[in-house]
Amino acid sequence: MQAWAIANQKGGVGKTTTTLFLARGLAMAGHRVLLVDLDPHASLTRAFGVPGDPPPAGTHDLFGSSGATLSSLARGTSIDGLKLVAAQPALATLERRGATQPGLGLSLGRALHAVHPAFDYVLLDCPPTLGLLMINALAAADRLVVPTQTDQLALHGLADMLRTAQMVERSRRRPLPSYVLPTLYDRRTRSGIHNLDLLHDRYEGRVWPAAVPVDTRLRDANALTQAAPITGRGADAYRRALAWLLAQSDAAQRQAA
């Protein structure tokens, strides 16, 4: 089993859309996939139509004493092979609890270890803030995928995110291969072209050679949670991005062996 954290400390970069496309692509290729929503805003959870009132059982329960497991919290979706662990607003309270409750930073890692035989891939949709939830995901993940827009502010956010990943990597004492996916790319703008070139120059070998273009069809998150095929430039780009990520992951595994 591989756990991928999809994370960026900057919001609005297409993180949840990226998580959805990667997950559905893996599931449609025949893999057993678990989506774990770690964002208190629960955008991924809402995309699957999970009601917020009353709050569903979900990831917050992993950080308590209920004995909940990822397997017990996973719910089916309309896509074969794809399950979801929902998020709840109560996740926002974990930062406060983390100061007085030792061990919360390892809760997700323990939960992933217990669910290991049941899934081929676990995708962790992280909140767009550096805190206990993101650190949990980075500490537990086998791979980090960072979606980023091709604008100057997003490049600053990407640098911060990769520095955070390096700090976690040193702390956990095992590699955390990190890959960058350019998203929301507008090839009609000079700044977009320039910043995409900067991405490749600064992070050579870690950036997907192409980019996910701006595509209004990607805005319908509910459609992405259905089994029906998704067409368009954006969907095609995400399929190629997933193939690249899988190739990079295989190469990292061979190198580690």
C-alpha positions in Angstrom: 0.0 0.0 0.0 1.1 3.5 -0.8 -0.1 6.7 1.0 0.0 9.9 -1.0 -0.4 13.2 0.7 -1.9 15.9 -1.6 -0.9 19.1 0.0 -0.1 22.8 -0.4 0.1 25.5 2.3 -1.6 27.8 -0.2 -5.3 27.5 -1.0 -6.9 27.8 -4.4 -4.4 25.7 -6.2 -6.7 22.8 -7.3 -5.8 20.5 -4.5 -9.2 18.8 -4.0 -9.8 18.5 -7.7 -6.3 17.0 -8.1 -7.1 14.5 -5.3 -10.4 13.5 -7.0 -8.8 13.0 -10.4 -5.9 10.9 -9.1 -8.2 8.8 -6.9 -10.7 8.1 -9.7 -7.9 7.3 -12.1 -6.3 4.8 -9.8 -9.7 3.2 -9.0 -10.6 2.9 -12.7 -7.3 1.2 -13.3 -8.4 -1.5 -11.0 -6.7 -0.4 -7.7 -8.4 -0.4 -4.3 -8.3 3.3 -3.3 -9.2 5.1 0.0 -9.7 8.8 0.1 -9.1 10.4 3.5 -10.5 14.0 3.9 -8.4 15.8 6.4 -9.7 19.3 5.7 -12.2 20.8 8.2 -13.9 22.6 5.3 -14.7 19.1 4.0 -14.9 20.1 0.3 -14.0 16.6 -0.8 -16.6 15.1 1.5 -19.3 17.5 0.2 -18.4 16.6 -3.4 -19.5 13.1 -2.6 -22.8 14.3 -1.3 -22.1 13.4 2.3 -24.4 15.6 4.5 -22.8 17.8 7.1 -25.7 17.8 9.5 -25.5 15.8 11.6 -21.7 15.5 11.3 -20.8 12.2 9.8 -18.4 9.7 11.3 -15.0 10.4 9.8 -11.4 11.4 10.2 -11.9 13.3 13.5 -12.7 10.0 15.1 -9.2 8.7 14.4 -7.8 11.2 16.9 -10.0 10.2 19.8 -10.5 7.3 22.1 -13.4 5.7 20.2 -11.3 3.0 18.7 -12.4 3.9 15.2 -10.3 2.7 12.3 -10.0 3.7 8.7 -11.7 0.5 7.6 -14.7 1.1 9.9 -15.0 4.7 8.8 -14.7 4.1 5.1 -17.9 4.5 3.0 -18.5 3.4 -0.5 -18.8 5.7 -3.5 -20.4 5.4 -6.9 -16.9 4.6 -8.3 -16.0 0.9 -8.0 -12.9 0.4 -5.9 -13.0 3.9 -4.4 -14.0 4.5 -0.7 -14.0 7.7 1.3 -13.4 8.7 4.9 -15.4 11.9 5.5 -14.2 15.0 7.2 -16.0 17.0 10.0 -15.7 20.6 11.1 -14.5 19.3 14.5 -11.1 18.6 12.9 -10.4 22.3 13.4 -10.3 21.7 17.2 -7.3 19.4 16.9 -4.8 22.2 16.9 -5.8 23.2 20.4 -5.9 19.6 21.6 -2.5 18.9 20.2 -0.8 21.2 22.7 -2.0 19.2 25.6 -2.5 15.7 24.2 0.8 14.0 23.3 0.8 11.5 20.4 -1.8 13.2 18.2 0.8 13.8 15.6 1.2 10.0 15.0 -2.5 9.1 15.0 -2.9 9.0 11.2 0.3 6.9 10.8 -1.0 4.3 13.3 -4.4 4.2 11.5 -2.7 3.7 8.1 -0.5 0.9 9.4 -3.7 -0.9 10.6 -5.4 -0.6 7.2 -2.4 -1.6 5.2 -3.7 -4.9 3.6 -7.1 -3.5 2.6 -6.1 -0.9 0.0 -3.5 -0.4 -2.7 -3.5 3.4 -2.4 -4.6 5.9 0.3 -4.9 9.5 -0.8 -4.8 12.2 1.9 -6.5 15.4 1.1 -4.8 17.9 3.4 -6.0 21.3 4.6 -4.3 24.4 3.1 -2.7 25.3 6.4 0.4 24.1 8.1 -0.7 22.5 11.3 -1.3 19.2 13.1 -3.4 17.7 10.3 -0.9 18.4 7.5 2.0 17.3 9.7 0.2 14.0 10.4 -0.2 13.4 6.7 3.4 14.2 5.8 4.7 12.1 8.7 2.6 9.1 7.5 2.8 9.5 3.7 5.0 7.6 1.3 4.8 10.3 -1.4 3.9 14.0 -1.4 2.1 15.5 -4.4 2.0 19.3 -4.5 -0.5 21.0 -6.9 0.5 24.5 -7.6 -0.7 27.3 -9.9 1.7 29.0 -12.2 1.7 32.5 -10.6 4.3 34.2 -8.5 2.4 33.9 -5.2 1.9 30.2 -5.8 5.6 29.7 -6.4 6.3 31.3 -3.0 3.7 28.9 -1.4 5.3 26.0 -3.2 8.7 26.8 -1.7 7.3 27.0 1.8 5.5 23.6 1.3 8.7 21.9 0.1 10.6 23.3 3.0 8.0 21.9 5.4 8.3 18.5 3.7 12.1 18.6 4.1 11.7 19.3 7.8 9.3 16.4 8.3 11.5 14.1 6.2 14.4 14.8 8.5 12.3 14.3 11.6 10.8 11.0 10.5 14.2 9.8 9.1 13.0 8.2 5.9 12.6 9.7 2.5 9.5 11.6 1.4 9.7 11.8 -2.4 7.9 15.0 -3.5 6.4 15.8 -6.9 4.9 19.0 -8.2 1.9 19.2 -10.5 1.4 22.6 -12.2 -2.4 23.4 -12.3 -4.8 26.0 -13.5 -2.3 26.9 -16.2 -3.3 29.6 -18.7 -0.9 29.4 -21.7 -2.4 32.7 -23.1 -0.7 34.8 -20.4 3.0 35.7 -20.5 3.2 35.4 -16.7 1.9 31.8 -16.8 4.4 30.7 -19.4 7.2 32.5 -17.5 6.3 30.9 -14.1 6.0 27.4 -15.6 9.5 27.8 -16.9 10.6 28.9 -13.5 9.1 25.9 -11.9 11.0 23.6 -14.2 14.3 25.5 -13.7 14.0 25.5 -9.9 12.7 22.0 -9.3 14.1 20.1 -12.3 13.1 16.4 -12.2 10.4 16.9 -9.6 7.9 18.8 -11.7 5.5 17.1 -14.2 6.7 18.3 -17.6 3.2 19.4 -18.7 0.5 21.4 -16.9 -3.2 21.0 -16.1 -4.9 23.8 -18.1 -7.7 26.1 -16.9 -10.9 24.1 -17.8 -14.3 25.1 -16.6 -15.4 21.5 -16.7 -13.1 20.8 -13.8 -15.2 23.1 -11.5 -18.0 20.6 -11.2 -16.7 18.6 -8.3 -19.9 16.5 -8.1 -19.4 15.2 -11.6 -15.9 14.1 -10.6 -17.4 11.8 -8.0 -19.5 9.9 -10.5 -18.5 6.8 -12.5 -19.3 8.4 -15.8 -16.2 9.3 -17.9 -14.9 12.9 -17.7 -13.8 14.5 -21.0 -11.9 17.7 -21.9 -8.4 19.1 -21.8 -8.2 19.2 -18.0 -9.3 15.6 -17.6 -6.8 14.4 -20.3 -4.0 16.3 -18.6 -4.8 14.7 -15.2 -4.7 11.2 -16.8 -1.2 12.0 -18.1 -0.2 13.5 -14.8 -1.2 10.3 -13.0 0.8 8.1 -15.4 3.8 10.3 -14.7 3.3 10.1 -11.0 3.1 6.3 -11.1 6.3 6.1 -13.2 8.1 8.4 -10.7 6.8 6.4 -7.8 8.0 3.1 -9.4 11.4 4.7 -10.0 11.7 5.8 -6.4 10.8 2.3 -5.2 13.5 0.7 -7.3 16.0 3.2 -6.1 15.1 2.5 -2.5 15.4 -1.2 -3.0 
